[in-house]
Amino acid sequence: MQRTPQFITGDFTPHHLFLEDAEYGRALDALVKAVSDVLVTSADASKIYLGLRKVEPQPDWWYIGGRAKPGETPQQAAARNVRRELGLDLSASRFTVIANYSFVWAFRQQPPSDHGTADISTVHRLTLLPEEEAKVKLDENEYRDARWFDCDEVLAGEFHPALKQAIQDLRLCQAYEALENAGSDDAEVARLARALVAAMGKSACKEPVHVNFDADARVYKRAECIDAQVAQPKKRKQA
């Protein structure tokens, strides 16, 4: 349902290089960077695998992922990020686009940290197989921990609104796929069409969502649009 097509004009050759923190910080002040994030799911999509990040931005539970490099497709960048952060070498074809989000962060890791940073993120779904889960080697420079959460626990709990949005968008994609694969039974098609419309309503978020994160209490405040559609947040279980 969702795609992020790439158009290449001319014979582009990437020139990847490493920027020291000072130079990278100046670049972040001037540019919005592209990132490829991954919502890792169980086979039935009832659970998602999140990492507890150590560093800014977003030092809390979050997607697996990171920035894209020039010339990469979003899926190639997602596969590279999973290889680096989970130690899994997976084909880019395994990554399915859920949605594209705009992120603006008040803080970043590079000095001056209070200059913040901004991203355009392509969020993908990756279904992790049990044998692959057993091979995960978490990047300890990036994450304190990682574990599975029930999707409903995330929707009802103290998690970033973007994670809640991704779950709603995942369910929207599933509703679309169910309708796309429907047979010729008119009643069933009508039922699936109504389910798709309902999923679209839950996924809709037309205005920017402004949220403040209390890192000590691990509480999100002033979250709009997303939290209005779900139950009151419950206290999160400690990792």
trRosetta pair geometry for C-beta under 8 A, 3 or more apart (Angstrom, degrees):
i j d omega theta_ij theta_ji phi_ij phi_ji
1 172 7.3 -133 98 125 162 89
1 173 4.9 -156 32 -124 127 75
1 176 4.3 67 -78 90 136 161
1 177 7.2 -102 -32 -49 107 75
2 97 4.5 -122 108 115 98 101
2 98 6.0 42 50 154 148 13
2 99 5.6 -96 -130 -81 165 44
2 100 7.5 -177 -176 -16 124 81
2 169 7.6 21 -34 174 150 114
2 173 6.5 -67 3 -93 103 115
3 97 5.7 130 -113 50 26 146
4 73 8.0 141 96 -175 100 82
4 74 4.8 39 81 1 139 148
4 97 5.4 166 -4 -109 93 151
4 100 6.1 119 -87 -72 115 121
4 122 4.8 -47 -31 -118 164 137
6 73 5.1 -112 -20 -111 148 84
6 74 7.6 -174 -56 -5 111 80
8 12 5.7 -118 -160 14 102 125
9 12 7.5 74 66 -43 50 111
12 70 7.9 -129 168 157 124 102
12 71 6.1 -176 125 -100 120 97
13 71 7.9 -9 -175 -86 17 143
14 69 6.7 61 -160 144 146 103
14 70 4.7 160 -124 95 99 95
14 71 3.8 -91 -57 -4 120 142
15 70 7.6 -3 39 68 57 138
16 69 5.6 1 -104 -165 118 131
16 70 7.1 -168 -78 43 75 93
19 23 4.5 -128 -170 95 99 109
19 24 4.0 133 109 -67 120 87
19 27 6.4 -18 -180 0 170 141
20 23 5.1 79 59 18 78 104
20 24 6.7 -153 90 -8 31 94
21 24 5.6 -59 -137 42 28 110
21 25 6.0 34 160 -26 65 106
21 110 4.7 -175 -163 -134 88 98
21 111 6.6 57 147 29 120 81
22 25 5.8 -52 -150 31 26 113
22 26 6.9 25 152 -16 59 102
22 110 7.8 -172 -72 -175 22 110
22 111 7.4 -18 -95 71 64 95
23 26 5.8 -52 -154 33 35 110
23 27 6.6 36 148 -19 65 104
24 27 5.4 -52 -152 35 37 115
24 28 6.4 38 150 -21 67 103
24 110 5.4 -133 94 -108 104 163
25 28 5.6 -51 -148 34 34 112
25 29 6.7 39 151 -23 63 100
25 108 7.5 158 -120 97 83 134
25 110 4.0 -156 -77 134 94 121
25 111 5.9 -40 -92 80 160 46
25 112 7.0 112 -175 18 139 49
25 115 7.0 96 -173 54 97 143
26 29 5.6 -49 -154 28 36 115
26 30 6.8 15 154 -6 64 111
27 30 6.1 -73 -154 45 33 101
27 31 5.6 -23 171 23 74 121
28 31 6.7 -75 -114 55 24 81
28 33 7.1 -39 -111 -26 77 119
28 108 6.2 125 156 -157 161 177
28 110 6.5 141 11 60 146 132
28 115 7.1 116 105 109 108 118
28 117 4.7 -50 -170 -111 122 100
29 115 5.7 -43 -92 168 94 140
32 118 4.6 -53 -116 103 87 107
32 119 6.7 157 -174 -107 81 15
32 120 5.8 64 146 -19 117 95
33 67 5.3 -38 155 -125 128 118
33 68 8.0 169 165 40 85 74
33 117 7.2 -15 17 177 113 113
33 118 7.5 142 21 87 69 56
33 119 5.6 -33 72 -110 79 72
33 120 7.6 -161 95 27 35 72
34 67 6.6 96 83 -159 55 75
34 68 4.4 -42 109 42 104 117
34 74 7.9 -109 167 -97 117 87
34 77 7.8 -121 124 -85 104 178
34 119 7.3 110 -125 -161 14 76
34 120 5.5 -29 -108 69 64 94
34 121 7.9 146 -166 -90 50 35
34 122 7.6 14 -173 -4 94 98
35 65 6.1 89 164 144 103 115
35 66 6.1 -111 -146 155 100 22
35 67 4.9 -64 -99 -99 77 46
35 68 6.2 -178 -116 -12 20 81
35 77 7.8 -167 -169 143 35 138
35 103 7.9 -24 36 32 134 130
35 119 4.7 -9 4 -163 122 128
35 120 7.2 161 25 77 74 43
35 121 4.7 -25 74 -104 100 80
35 122 7.5 -170 93 27 52 65
36 65 5.6 -144 103 -153 53 109
36 66 7.3 -4 56 65 70 46
36 67 7.8 67 15 174 71 14
36 68 5.1 85 -19 -69 102 100
36 72 7.8 -93 -21 121 142 128
36 74 4.9 158 -105 -164 114 71
36 75 7.5 -176 -150 -74 143 15
36 77 3.7 138 5 101 143 110
36 78 4.1 -115 150 -63 125 73
36 81 6.0 -175 83 -1 98 138
36 95 8.0 33 176 169 121 155
36 121 7.3 153 -97 -156 18 69
36 122 5.4 -17 -114 65 69 97
36 124 6.7 15 -177 -8 91 117
37 63 3.9 56 -176 110 111 156
37 64 7.2 137 -163 78 65 41
37 65 3.4 -132 -116 13 51 171
37 66 7.9 113 -87 -14 63 27
37 78 7.5 -23 68 -111 11 97
37 81 8.0 -73 -105 105 33 163
37 121 5.0 11 0 -170 116 122
37 122 7.2 172 30 82 71 44
37 123 4.8 -23 76 -107 103 72
37 124 7.1 174 90 21 49 73
38 63 5.7 145 56 179 45 105
38 64 4.6 -34 64 74 108 92
38 65 5.0 161 6 -66 76 98
38 78 5.2 121 -70 -160 106 105
38 81 6.8 178 -11 90 119 120
38 82 5.9 28 -4 -70 169 107
38 95 6.7 -77 -112 -127 104 113
38 123 7.5 170 -84 -159 18 60
38 124 5.1 -24 -110 67 67 96
38 125 7.7 112 -161 -126 67 10
38 126 5.1 4 -170 0 115 121
39 48 5.8 -48 -175 -139 87 124
39 63 6.0 -64 -73 -117 58 104
39 98 6.2 13 24 -14 131 154
39 123 6.0 43 -20 174 105 104
39 124 6.9 -168 25 89 74 42
39 125 5.4 -33 72 -102 98 60
39 126 7.3 161 77 23 46 72
39 163 8.0 143 -111 -140 108 71
39 166 5.0 176 -75 158 144 134
39 167 7.8 -177 -157 -71 146 57
39 170 6.5 -117 107 -67 153 131
40 48 6.3 118 75 -164 59 68
40 49 3.9 -42 92 52 120 107
40 50 7.9 -170 46 -61 100 38
40 64 5.9 40 -26 13 117 125
40 126 5.1 -29 -108 72 66 100
40 128 5.2 27 -173 -28 105 122
41 45 4.8 2 176 -114 140 63
41 47 6.8 139 -157 82 61 53
41 48 5.5 -35 -97 -100 66 69
41 49 7.4 -147 -71 5 19 84
41 125 5.8 -13 4 -160 125 97
41 126 7.0 155 21 76 74 45
41 127 5.5 -39 75 -100 91 62
41 128 7.1 163 67 10 36 82
41 170 7.1 146 -73 -155 146 151
42 45 6.5 -152 67 -58 72 16
42 46 5.9 -37 61 49 128 72
42 47 4.2 54 -12 51 124 97
42 48 7.7 -106 -6 -67 78 31
42 49 8.0 121 -49 -35 69 94
42 127 7.4 8 137 -147 16 79
42 128 7.2 -47 -98 54 38 86
42 148 7.1 51 -54 -140 111 129
43 127 5.8 72 -105 -169 49 118
43 129 7.6 56 -70 -105 104 55
45 125 7.8 -15 -110 -153 110 134
45 127 7.7 -63 -68 -100 78 100
45 151 7.3 21 150 -43 69 144
45 170 6.3 -172 -164 153 127 126
45 171 7.9 157 141 -82 134 66
45 174 6.6 -158 70 -72 168 143
46 150 6.5 -28 153 -141 84 75
46 151 6.0 -122 -171 6 40 109
47 148 4.7 16 169 -174 130 110
47 149 6.4 160 -156 78 80 34
47 150 5.7 -52 -99 -98 79 41
47 151 6.6 -134 -94 -30 25 77
48 148 7.1 152 79 -149 28 64
48 149 5.8 -21 62 60 79 87
48 151 6.1 86 -11 -84 102 78
48 154 6.7 -7 42 -25 124 153
48 163 7.7 173 97 -168 156 104
48 167 7.0 -106 -30 -87 143 100
49 64 7.4 4 104 -23 97 119
49 128 6.3 4 0 12 146 149
49 133 7.8 -157 -91 -117 152 105
49 146 6.4 37 174 169 91 105
49 147 7.2 -133 -143 128 69 17
49 148 5.4 -37 -92 -91 71 66
49 149 7.9 159 -93 15 24 72
50 61 4.4 38 143 -172 138 100
50 62 6.4 129 -165 48 98 20
50 63 7.2 -59 -126 -82 76 26
50 146 6.6 -164 98 -146 39 72
50 147 7.1 -17 58 61 75 54
50 149 6.0 1 9 4 117 119
50 154 7.9 136 -35 -97 143 129
50 163 7.2 12 -102 -129 134 140
51 61 7.1 152 79 -145 32 55
51 62 6.1 -40 69 64 81 73
51 63 7.6 -3 29 116 97 19
51 64 5.6 95 -10 -81 125 74
51 85 7.2 -67 -62 167 165 125
51 138 7.0 158 -122 -144 112 114
51 142 7.1 15 153 120 144 103
51 143 4.2 -75 -175 -113 112 136
51 145 7.4 166 -157 91 55 43
51 146 4.4 -27 -103 -96 67 101
52 60 6.9 -51 -144 -175 69 30
52 61 5.6 -31 -93 -83 66 62
52 62 7.9 117 -112 16 22 77
52 143 5.8 103 64 -163 56 84
52 144 4.6 -58 101 58 111 95
52 145 4.3 21 30 54 127 83
52 146 6.7 -149 8 -72 75 47
52 239 5.8 -45 -53 -55 154 172
53 58 5.7 65 46 110 152 80
53 59 5.2 -123 98 -127 95 41
53 60 6.5 -2 42 38 95 26
53 61 7.7 171 3 -93 81 11
53 62 5.2 4 -22 25 121 126
53 142 6.3 -50 -133 165 76 75
53 143 5.9 -56 -99 -101 40 66
53 144 7.5 31 106 5 9 86
54 59 6.4 -21 156 -136 16 97
54 141 7.4 -120 43 157 141 34
54 142 6.3 178 25 171 100 22
54 143 6.3 -157 -18 -100 90 11
54 144 5.4 126 -75 -44 86 86
55 59 6.2 -155 88 -91 7 96
55 109 4.8 13 174 -91 117 126
55 142 6.7 -75 20 -137 110 54
56 59 5.9 -42 -71 -38 54 101
56 105 7.2 148 -180 159 94 136
56 107 4.5 -84 -147 122 144 101
56 108 5.3 167 124 -156 115 15
56 109 4.8 173 65 -60 85 63
56 113 6.3 90 57 -158 159 110
57 103 7.7 153 104 149 150 126
57 105 3.6 -34 -126 -157 151 161
57 107 6.0 147 -106 83 78 69
57 108 5.6 -35 -49 -100 91 58
57 109 7.6 -108 -28 -26 51 78
57 116 7.5 55 -87 -149 125 69
57 117 6.1 -133 -32 49 130 110
58 62 4.9 87 140 -80 130 144
58 105 6.9 -90 -32 -114 82 131
58 160 6.8 -15 -135 -65 114 155
58 213 8.0 130 -118 -25 55 170
59 215 6.3 25 77 -128 114 123
60 159 7.9 173 138 -137 123 58
60 160 6.7 139 85 -39 128 106
60 213 6.7 -131 -20 -162 143 142
60 215 7.4 -140 -61 -122 104 76
60 218 6.4 141 -123 -136 119 93
61 149 7.7 50 -170 -27 151 146
61 159 6.0 -55 76 -128 124 97
61 160 7.5 -159 79 2 79 97
61 163 7.2 11 113 -66 100 162
62 160 7.0 28 -98 15 78 141
62 163 7.3 -131 -123 -68 43 117
63 123 6.8 -123 -99 -130 158 98
63 163 7.4 -173 -48 -97 80 88
63 166 7.5 129 -74 -56 117 172
64 81 6.7 148 146 131 82 106
64 82 6.0 66 134 -101 131 73
64 85 5.3 172 -159 99 98 140
64 86 6.1 2 -147 -39 150 115
64 146 8.0 34 -74 -127 105 136
65 78 6.6 -35 -117 -124 95 72
65 81 4.9 41 -141 141 41 156
65 82 7.9 -8 -85 -57 54 69
65 85 7.5 -65 -23 14 16 157
65 121 7.5 75 133 -148 153 113
66 77 7.9 -133 81 169 70 98
66 81 4.5 173 32 -122 92 120
66 84 7.3 -42 24 70 144 136
66 85 7.1 156 -18 -42 118 130
67 77 7.5 -87 131 -167 37 128
67 119 7.8 -126 -97 -124 81 113
68 72 5.1 -147 -170 72 95 122
68 74 6.5 -64 -92 -110 144 54
68 77 3.6 -46 -114 -108 86 160
68 122 7.9 38 -46 28 136 112
69 72 5.0 80 61 -9 76 122
69 77 6.6 171 19 -104 69 101
69 80 7.7 -27 8 72 114 164
72 76 4.3 -141 -162 88 91 115
72 77 4.3 109 127 -56 140 88
72 80 7.1 -71 -131 3 150 137
73 76 4.5 96 50 4 79 102
73 77 7.0 -146 89 -3 42 85
73 92 6.8 88 73 180 117 146
74 77 5.7 -56 -149 39 33 112
74 78 6.3 36 152 -23 66 105
74 95 7.8 -140 120 120 82 131
74 97 6.8 56 98 -89 141 109
74 122 4.0 -28 -148 76 144 157
74 124 7.1 162 139 -54 106 116
75 78 5.5 -49 -146 34 34 114
75 79 6.4 35 154 -19 65 103
75 92 4.0 98 133 180 103 99
75 93 7.2 56 167 -75 145 26
75 95 4.4 166 -138 71 85 118
75 97 7.8 -86 -67 -52 93 87
75 124 6.8 115 -106 -99 68 149
76 79 5.8 -52 -148 35 32 111
76 80 6.4 31 152 -18 64 105
76 92 4.8 -22 -81 -104 54 144
77 80 5.7 -54 -147 37 33 111
77 81 6.3 32 154 -19 66 106
78 81 5.8 -56 -147 37 30 111
78 82 6.4 28 155 -17 65 106
78 92 7.1 115 62 -135 93 77
78 95 4.4 128 93 -139 144 164
78 122 7.6 -93 -55 96 115 103
78 124 4.8 13 -123 20 162 149
78 126 7.4 -179 157 -53 123 122
79 82 5.8 -55 -147 37 31 110
79 83 6.4 35 152 -22 64 105
79 90 5.6 -136 -136 79 93 79
79 91 6.8 -70 -117 145 142 16
79 92 4.4 -90 -24 -85 141 69
79 94 7.4 108 -95 47 103 101
79 95 6.3 -128 -55 -18 81 133
80 83 5.6 -53 -150 34 32 114
80 84 6.4 26 153 -15 65 107
81 84 5.8 -57 -147 39 32 107
81 85 5.8 2 165 2 69 117
82 85 6.3 -66 -127 51 26 92
82 86 5.1 -26 -171 32 69 116
82 88 5.5 -45 147 66 102 99
82 90 6.0 -24 99 32 140 117
82 126 6.8 111 -91 -79 151 174
83 86 7.4 -48 -90 57 10 75
83 87 7.1 34 -168 -131 44 15
83 88 6.3 -110 -98 74 50 46
83 89 5.4 49 -114 -95 108 59
83 90 7.4 -154 -65 21 84 71
84 139 6.3 18 142 -67 72 142
85 138 7.2 -7 167 -150 66 54
85 139 4.5 -76 -132 3 54 125
85 142 5.9 -52 -125 57 101 153
85 143 7.3 87 -167 -15 100 123
86 136 5.0 -54 -168 -140 92 89
86 137 6.9 110 169 53 38 52
86 138 6.6 -10 -115 -96 53 51
86 139 7.5 -63 -48 -15 31 88
87 135 6.9 -134 106 142 106 82
87 136 6.3 127 52 -160 102 37
87 137 3.3 38 -7 46 159 99
87 138 7.6 -75 -2 -38 109 20
87 139 7.8 164 -39 -53 84 74
88 132 5.8 51 -129 -169 136 105
88 135 6.3 109 -94 99 89 110
88 136 6.6 -30 -44 -100 110 64
90 94 5.0 -59 161 34 117 149
90 95 7.9 113 113 -41 120 92
90 126 7.3 87 108 -150 163 128
90 132 7.6 37 -78 -139 119 142
91 94 5.2 114 71 -17 78 97
92 95 6.0 -55 -168 25 52 111
94 126 5.9 50 133 -133 103 88
94 127 7.6 -124 -176 43 97 74
95 124 4.1 4 -176 177 98 151
95 125 7.3 154 -156 68 53 43
95 126 5.6 -27 -102 -78 73 93
96 124 6.0 132 64 -161 36 84
96 125 4.8 -22 65 54 96 96
96 126 7.9 164 22 -72 74 44
96 173 7.7 136 134 172 122 153
97 100 7.6 -7 -170 -51 117 81
97 122 6.0 -54 -125 -177 104 104
97 123 7.4 97 -156 77 61 49
97 124 5.7 -52 -93 -101 41 73
97 125 8.0 -7 77 11 3 78
98 123 4.8 -50 57 103 109 96
98 124 6.3 158 -3 -126 88 17
98 125 5.3 102 -57 -35 107 92
98 166 6.0 62 117 -154 152 81
98 169 4.9 100 163 116 101 115
98 170 5.5 -34 -132 -78 128 69
98 173 6.0 -101 -131 -26 69 145
99 123 5.4 3 59 50 74 111
99 165 7.4 -96 69 139 159 102
99 166 6.8 -147 36 -114 120 65
99 169 4.3 -48 -31 -173 132 161
100 120 6.8 7 -180 177 102 90
100 121 6.8 168 -156 88 55 50
100 122 5.3 -24 -104 -100 83 64
100 123 7.2 -176 -91 13 29 78
101 120 7.6 172 88 -157 43 48
101 121 4.8 -12 61 61 90 102
101 123 6.2 36 1 -21 110 117
101 162 6.0 92 -177 -141 165 112
101 165 7.2 110 -97 101 132 141
102 118 7.5 -5 -176 -174 85 98
102 119 7.4 166 -157 88 43 56
102 120 5.8 -22 -104 -106 67 69
102 121 7.6 179 -85 20 18 80
103 118 6.7 169 93 -156 61 52
103 119 4.3 3 57 56 108 99
103 120 7.7 -172 22 -81 76 22
103 121 5.8 42 -8 -12 116 119
103 162 6.9 4 -94 -87 106 156
104 116 7.1 34 175 159 72 133
104 118 4.9 -8 -108 -110 70 92
104 119 8.0 -162 -70 26 35 64
105 108 6.3 108 101 -68 124 77
105 116 5.0 -179 99 -159 64 92
105 117 5.2 1 56 57 110 74
105 118 7.0 -170 20 -80 73 42
105 119 7.6 35 -9 -1 109 100
106 114 7.1 -20 158 -151 80 63
106 116 4.8 -77 -160 -90 18 124
107 113 5.2 14 -159 159 88 93
107 114 6.2 -30 -104 -102 76 45
107 116 5.8 -29 -43 -94 16 69
108 113 5.7 -155 64 -147 58 60
108 115 6.7 -41 26 72 117 78
108 116 5.7 125 -23 -148 97 21
108 117 4.3 84 -79 -19 130 114
109 113 6.8 -21 -148 -116 8 100
110 113 7.1 160 78 -90 32 63
112 115 5.0 96 80 -20 90 105
123 166 5.4 -112 159 -116 155 115
123 169 7.5 90 83 81 131 144
125 170 6.0 114 -84 -119 126 106
125 173 7.4 -151 -17 76 142 157
128 132 5.2 -132 -167 86 80 121
128 133 5.4 93 145 -65 120 88
129 132 4.5 89 58 6 82 106
129 133 7.1 -142 94 -11 41 84
130 133 5.6 -49 -149 29 34 115
130 134 6.8 36 154 -21 63 101
131 134 5.8 -47 -154 28 36 114
131 135 7.1 27 150 -13 61 108
132 135 5.7 -65 -156 39 39 108
132 136 7.3 65 146 -52 66 83
133 136 5.8 -24 -162 -17 40 116
136 146 7.5 -110 151 85 144 142
138 143 5.3 -87 176 72 116 129
138 145 7.9 8 166 -150 170 19
138 146 5.3 -176 -104 6 136 127
139 142 4.5 35 102 23 113 110
139 143 6.1 94 73 15 71 98
140 143 6.7 -80 -114 64 32 68
143 146 5.7 17 162 -49 149 98
144 239 7.5 106 107 99 110 150
145 239 4.8 142 85 163 159 140
147 239 6.6 174 10 -136 133 97
149 153 5.2 -127 -180 78 94 122
149 154 5.2 94 125 -53 133 100
150 153 4.2 94 65 -3 91 107
150 154 7.3 -163 92 -6 51 80
151 154 5.7 -55 -155 35 37 110
151 155 6.4 35 150 -19 69 106
151 167 4.9 147 -158 -143 107 131
152 155 5.5 -51 -143 38 37 113
152 156 6.1 18 162 -4 68 112
153 156 6.3 -68 -143 48 25 97
153 157 5.5 12 164 -17 65 129
153 234 7.8 -77 -151 57 68 123
154 157 6.0 -68 -127 42 22 106
154 159 4.9 -26 -156 22 78 162
154 163 5.7 -102 -179 132 128 117
154 164 6.3 -171 137 -85 94 69
154 167 6.1 152 88 -41 127 149
155 164 5.4 109 -114 -132 59 97
155 167 6.0 -113 -66 85 99 152
155 168 7.9 108 -108 -54 115 88
155 230 4.7 -153 164 -132 92 147
155 231 7.5 78 122 30 90 85
156 230 5.9 -142 -86 160 54 115
156 231 4.5 2 -124 64 101 109
156 232 7.6 30 -163 76 82 35
156 233 6.5 147 158 -121 51 40
156 234 5.5 25 132 2 102 103
157 233 5.4 70 -161 -154 24 83
157 234 5.2 -52 -100 56 75 79
157 235 7.8 -32 -141 94 92 9
157 236 5.1 92 -178 -84 126 84
158 218 6.1 104 123 132 135 84
158 219 5.6 -68 -145 -117 137 52
158 220 5.9 164 -161 11 77 90
158 233 4.9 82 -64 -179 67 136
158 234 7.7 -119 -16 74 81 41
158 235 7.1 4 -6 -132 123 32
158 236 4.9 -97 48 -30 102 112
159 163 4.8 -70 148 66 120 137
159 164 6.4 139 88 -44 107 90
159 220 7.4 -30 85 -9 15 139
159 236 7.5 115 -54 -88 78 131
160 163 5.0 96 68 0 83 100
160 164 7.6 -155 100 0 48 86
160 211 7.1 149 -145 93 70 156
160 213 7.5 -24 -93 -86 90 124
160 220 6.4 155 -101 -87 44 146
161 164 5.3 -55 -152 39 44 114
161 165 6.1 49 150 -24 73 103
161 209 5.0 -116 102 145 157 152
161 211 5.7 174 -1 -42 118 149
161 220 7.0 177 -31 160 83 155
161 223 4.8 167 -58 -152 122 118
161 225 7.3 79 -170 71 143 92
161 226 4.1 153 -153 33 103 148
161 227 6.7 -83 -101 -35 105 88
162 165 5.4 -47 -144 35 35 116
162 166 6.4 40 153 -24 64 101
162 209 7.9 -179 -60 69 70 137
163 166 5.6 -49 -149 31 33 113
163 167 6.8 34 151 -18 62 100
164 167 5.8 -52 -154 32 35 111
164 168 6.6 32 151 -14 65 105
164 226 4.7 113 93 175 130 133
164 227 7.4 85 73 -71 173 62
164 230 6.7 -107 -156 -12 135 151
165 168 5.7 -57 -151 39 34 110
165 169 6.1 30 152 -17 68 108
165 203 7.4 87 -159 -152 69 68
165 205 6.1 -49 -117 -5 119 152
165 209 7.9 -155 -52 1 134 155
165 226 5.7 -86 -61 -101 84 129
166 169 5.6 -55 -143 41 32 110
166 170 6.2 40 153 -25 65 102
167 170 5.5 -48 -147 32 31 115
167 171 6.5 29 154 -15 62 104
168 171 5.8 -56 -151 38 32 110
168 172 6.5 38 148 -23 64 103
168 199 7.5 162 -176 -169 74 76
168 202 5.1 -145 -147 127 115 96
168 203 4.4 168 140 -98 107 69
168 226 7.7 -153 -6 -136 142 94
168 229 7.8 45 -94 99 145 147
169 172 5.3 -46 -148 32 38 117
169 173 6.6 41 152 -20 65 100
169 203 5.3 104 -83 -140 58 121
170 173 5.7 -52 -153 34 33 112
170 174 6.5 33 149 -18 64 104
171 174 5.4 -49 -146 36 37 114
171 175 6.4 40 153 -22 65 102
171 199 5.4 -149 123 -139 92 117
171 202 7.3 -20 84 86 130 134
171 203 7.5 -165 69 -66 91 108
172 175 5.7 -53 -149 34 32 111
172 176 6.5 32 152 -18 64 104
172 196 7.5 78 -154 -152 67 66
172 199 4.3 162 -101 144 63 114
172 200 6.1 94 -130 -80 116 51
172 202 7.6 -163 -65 70 97 93
172 203 4.5 -6 -51 -45 138 153
173 176 5.7 -54 -149 36 33 112
173 177 6.3 33 153 -19 66 106
174 177 5.7 -53 -146 37 32 111
174 178 6.4 36 153 -22 65 103
174 199 7.8 -156 63 -129 80 160
175 178 5.7 -51 -149 33 31 113
175 179 6.6 28 153 -14 63 105
175 192 7.2 164 -170 -172 75 77
175 195 5.1 -154 -142 125 113 96
175 196 4.4 162 141 -97 115 62
175 198 7.8 -157 -129 63 159 81
175 199 4.1 -176 2 5 156 156
176 179 5.9 -58 -152 39 32 108
176 180 6.1 34 151 -23 67 109
176 196 5.9 91 -79 -126 57 117
176 199 8.0 -123 -33 82 75 143
177 180 5.5 -52 -142 36 32 115
177 181 6.2 15 162 -5 66 112
178 181 6.2 -69 -146 47 25 99
178 182 6.7 52 149 -57 61 90
178 192 5.2 -148 119 -143 102 121
178 195 7.1 -25 80 89 138 138
178 196 7.8 -161 64 -65 98 96
179 182 5.5 -26 -155 -15 37 120
179 189 7.1 82 -147 -148 80 66
179 192 4.3 165 -90 137 77 119
179 193 6.0 97 -123 -76 130 57
179 195 7.6 -173 -57 67 104 100
179 196 5.3 -17 -31 -49 144 136
182 185 7.4 -107 174 51 98 82
182 188 5.8 177 -157 120 113 104
182 189 4.9 134 134 -96 149 74
182 192 5.3 -154 -73 31 138 159
183 188 6.7 33 51 76 87 142
183 189 7.9 -119 71 -56 48 94
184 189 7.9 -22 -160 -38 20 125
185 188 3.9 54 91 15 114 114
185 189 6.5 169 87 -14 59 84
186 189 5.6 -54 -145 37 33 113
186 190 6.2 34 156 -21 66 105
187 190 5.7 -53 -149 35 30 112
187 191 6.5 32 151 -20 63 105
188 191 5.6 -51 -148 34 34 113
188 192 6.3 29 155 -14 66 106
189 192 5.9 -58 -147 41 30 107
189 193 6.2 33 153 -23 65 107
190 193 5.6 -53 -145 35 31 114
190 194 6.5 32 155 -18 64 103
191 194 5.9 -56 -154 35 30 109
191 195 6.5 31 149 -19 64 106
192 195 5.3 -50 -147 36 37 115
192 196 6.4 42 151 -23 66 101
193 196 5.6 -49 -150 32 33 114
193 197 6.6 33 152 -17 64 103
194 197 5.7 -52 -149 36 34 111
194 198 6.4 36 152 -19 65 105
195 198 5.6 -54 -148 37 32 113
195 199 6.3 33 153 -19 65 105
196 199 5.7 -54 -147 37 31 110
196 200 6.4 36 152 -23 64 103
197 200 5.5 -50 -149 32 33 115
197 201 6.7 36 151 -21 63 102
198 201 5.7 -52 -155 31 34 113
198 202 6.7 28 151 -13 65 104
199 202 5.8 -56 -149 39 36 108
199 203 6.1 30 154 -17 68 112
200 203 5.8 -62 -143 41 30 108
200 204 6.4 47 155 -46 64 97
201 204 5.9 -37 -149 4 30 117
202 229 5.8 137 -144 175 72 144
205 209 6.5 -27 -177 -44 130 115
205 225 4.5 87 -139 157 94 134
205 226 6.3 -4 -98 -65 133 77
206 225 7.6 -164 36 -128 56 130
207 224 7.1 -40 91 114 115 127
207 225 6.0 -168 61 -71 88 132
209 223 6.2 16 -180 -156 110 67
209 224 5.3 -164 -132 62 71 76
209 225 5.0 -105 -88 38 102 121
209 226 6.1 19 -117 -7 151 103
210 222 5.8 -38 105 130 86 116
210 224 6.5 28 38 13 71 114
211 220 5.1 -8 -175 -172 123 105
211 221 6.8 140 -162 69 68 41
211 222 5.8 176 -118 82 44 78
211 223 4.4 22 -101 -86 113 76
211 224 7.8 -152 -65 9 80 67
212 220 7.3 149 76 -158 42 54
212 221 4.7 -25 64 63 95 98
212 222 5.6 51 11 33 93 116
213 218 8.0 -12 -172 -139 91 39
213 219 7.6 159 -154 81 51 41
213 220 5.7 -23 -100 -102 70 70
213 221 7.7 -177 -80 19 23 77
214 217 4.4 7 116 44 123 102
214 218 7.0 -76 90 -12 77 11
214 219 4.6 2 49 55 115 88
214 220 7.8 -152 19 -73 76 24
214 221 6.6 59 -20 -14 104 113
215 218 6.9 18 -162 -76 31 56
218 236 6.5 -80 121 43 129 134
220 223 5.2 40 135 -41 115 123
220 233 7.8 159 50 -78 95 163
223 226 6.1 -54 163 56 110 101
223 227 4.6 89 103 -12 113 129
224 227 7.2 -71 -110 36 11 96
224 228 7.0 14 -166 -24 52 113
225 228 6.3 -61 -150 19 8 113
225 229 7.9 -7 154 -11 46 107
226 229 6.4 -74 -173 31 36 106
226 230 7.2 -5 152 5 71 113
227 230 6.0 -74 -145 48 44 96
227 233 7.2 -37 -138 -44 121 100
231 234 7.7 15 111 -32 115 94
